[in-house]
Amino acid sequence: MERGKKAAAMGKKGFSSSPAMPPMSLDQFVSTMAPLIDMEKEAEISASVSSGATRNLETAQKRGSAIFNLKCVDAQTGLMGKSLLEFQSTKGDVLPAHKFGIHDVVILKPNKADSGSAGLGQGVVYRLKDTSITVAFDDMPEDGLNSSLRLEKVANEITYRRMKDALIQLSKGVHKGPASDLVPVLFGERQPTVAKKDVTFTAFNSNLDHSQKDAVSRALSSKNVFLLHGPPGTGKTTTVVEIILQEVKRGSKILACAASNIAVDNIVERLVPHRVKLVRLGHPARLLPQVLDSALDAQVLRGDNSSLANDIRKEMKALNGKLLKTKDKNTRREIQKELRTLTKEERKRQQLAVMDVIKTADVVLTTLTGAATRKLDSTSFDLVIIDEAAQALEIACWMPLLKGSRCILAGDHLQLPPTIQSVEAEKKGLGRTLFERLADLYGDEVTSMLTVQYRMHELIMNWSSKELYDSKIDAHPSVAAHALYDLEGANKSTSTEATLLLVDIAGYI
Ligand SMILES: Nc1ncnc2c1ncn2[C@@H]1O[C@H](COP(=O)(O)OP(=O)(O)OP(=O)(O)O)[C@@H](O)[C@H]1O
């Protein structure tokens, strides 16, 4: 909401929410961001246990970043070979107060283990109820499950390492590689360009409104960068999906990302009915059940190389059995040699299986952090699309951007900014997004704003339209006058008839 206030106070200067800042050079960006990423990492670490500052378990428990006195009540294999372990409290029905969330990375330890001790396994929170927590582990922890246990939340250091790596790549100057022509445009050293002829297209979605069609056409014409500015409910994701479909039709290979897993899954779900060749990268515990079929792990399991790897594993199991029974030194040496060869072959087959899937996909979808996976090291893309770009740190956007020669960012920098833990890093500019920076740098030249909203009554819309969007937003007739009592099962009454009630809360908070 801070953004809204800021923009309103500034007198509606179009799509920029902050005073125009001088363009930032690549060198300035690198030198400003490096210490800010460290500050943010420290802030996150101090809010978790296991790695870094907070070694005091009592404090961790009070803060909710460790849950003690757990028992394992169920162990199942699922989610493409992952082990799903369910834990409940040994001390009562409801788990103690905690701050664990779905998708958090956690370590399982014996209840009484020292704070610095190695855990029984590391996994990802898959399901959370008042009375239990289910964690997905890559491998079943070998022992210790029958004793009293605890879970510790781990700071997600991989994200910071990957952001730092992207910064290092940028600092070296990106003269080669897929993004070599894009980087100078995104730092104002070279002007953005567009196709000489207007691009016409036949829409897959016949309901697109005029602002959505115009945005798709401009996106298709852009040669390096395009900003899709989507105020609330104006069909930003609907438009992103249309752009992806049009680009696939043109033969582009696309990397589509967003900061959150849910936003990525949202795009996957909308592409699947169009039978696009796509793959969703990411830990299966973090994906919506309805997109699991598109997951890399699921597709790898269906591939030829994967079944070969499976055969090899069976062969290795048999050889290991033989090894246990054999006493003769020469025979043992022979078996061990064969096992080493098979291990290499199995790893190669696994890698080939992954590469096959990625190579044949027209659209690869993942989170921004996921785009830095080694699995994509040798893959480049014609287009990188980032949804929710105004809620993502700029440095996080660079993880996918370094893999492509063109980019489209979709978002609304007049809504909530990215969440930042370190107050100091925020003050020093970590939260200034690439979307906002490019909107300041190039404005209308690279931006289209969607102007029809499909979500709210026009009375609700009018305030934000007037204060933030230059009164350019219209309510679609299907929602412009819809009221609560129009909902199925709702009765007409004074409270369902009112559309907008302003309550003065002065004195209440
Ligand atoms: N051209 C259209 N005709 C009819 N309905 C539409 C159209 N475009 C979008 N919608 C509907 O409007 C709603 C919002 O669309 P979408 O999720 O694409 O918007 P968004 O801008 O990404 O949303 P958010 O504000 O949550 O970011 C959806 O229910 C979608 O089906």
The ligand as a Tripos MOL2 file, in Angstrom:
@<TRIPOS>MOLECULE
LIG
   31    33     1     0     0
SMALL
NO_CHARGES

@<TRIPOS>ATOM
      1 N1        -10.5360  -10.4820  -22.2550 N.pl3     1 LIG1
      2 C1        -11.1290  -11.0340  -21.2010 C.ar      1 LIG1
      3 N2        -12.4420  -11.3610  -21.2480 N.ar      1 LIG1
      4 C2        -13.0700  -11.9030  -20.1750 C.ar      1 LIG1
      5 N3        -12.4580  -12.1680  -19.0060 N.ar      1 LIG1
      6 C3        -11.1510  -11.8660  -18.8990 C.ar      1 LIG1
      7 C4        -10.4200  -11.2890  -19.9790 C.ar      1 LIG1
      8 N4         -9.1410  -11.0920  -19.5750 N.ar      1 LIG1
      9 C5         -9.0760  -11.5330  -18.3060 C.ar      1 LIG1
     10 N5        -10.2730  -11.9920  -17.9080 N.ar      1 LIG1
     11 C6        -10.5910  -12.5530  -16.5750 C.3       1 LIG1
     12 O1        -10.1620  -11.6280  -15.5880 O.3       1 LIG1
     13 C7         -9.6560  -12.2950  -14.4430 C.3       1 LIG1
     14 C8         -8.2570  -11.7840  -14.1770 C.3       1 LIG1
     15 O2         -7.4000  -12.2550  -15.2120 O.3       1 LIG1
     16 P1         -5.8740  -12.5970  -14.9640 P.3       1 LIG1
     17 O3         -5.7380  -13.5830  -13.8760 O.co2     1 LIG1
     18 O4         -5.2640  -12.8940  -16.2720 O.co2     1 LIG1
     19 O5         -5.4670  -11.1540  -14.4880 O.3       1 LIG1
     20 P2         -4.2320  -10.5950  -13.7040 P.3       1 LIG1
     21 O6         -4.1370   -9.1810  -14.0930 O.co2     1 LIG1
     22 O7         -3.0460  -11.4800  -13.9340 O.co2     1 LIG1
     23 O8         -4.7180  -10.7260  -12.2350 O.3       1 LIG1
     24 P3         -4.0390  -10.1640  -10.9170 P.3       1 LIG1
     25 O9         -4.6810   -8.8600  -10.6790 O.co2     1 LIG1
     26 O10        -4.4190  -11.2120   -9.9130 O.co2     1 LIG1
     27 O11        -2.5890  -10.0880  -11.2080 O.co2     1 LIG1
     28 C9         -9.7020  -13.7800  -14.7600 C.3       1 LIG1
     29 O12       -10.8670  -14.3070  -14.1860 O.3       1 LIG1
     30 C10        -9.7900  -13.8190  -16.2830 C.3       1 LIG1
     31 O13       -10.4500  -14.9570  -16.7640 O.3       1 LIG1
@<TRIPOS>BOND
     1     1     2 1
     2     2     3 ar
     3     2     7 ar
     4     3     4 ar
     5     4     5 ar
     6     5     6 ar
     7     6     7 ar
     8     6    10 ar
     9     7     8 ar
    10     8     9 ar
    11     9    10 ar
    12    10    11 1
    13    11    12 1
    14    11    30 1
    15    12    13 1
    16    13    14 1
    17    13    28 1
    18    14    15 1
    19    15    16 1
    20    16    17 2
    21    16    18 1
    22    16    19 1
    23    19    20 1
    24    20    21 2
    25    20    22 1
    26    20    23 1
    27    23    24 1
    28    24    25 2
    29    24    26 1
    30    24    27 1
    31    28    29 1
    32    28    30 1
    33    30    31 1
@<TRIPOS>SUBSTRUCTURE
     1 LIG1         1 GROUP 0 **** ****
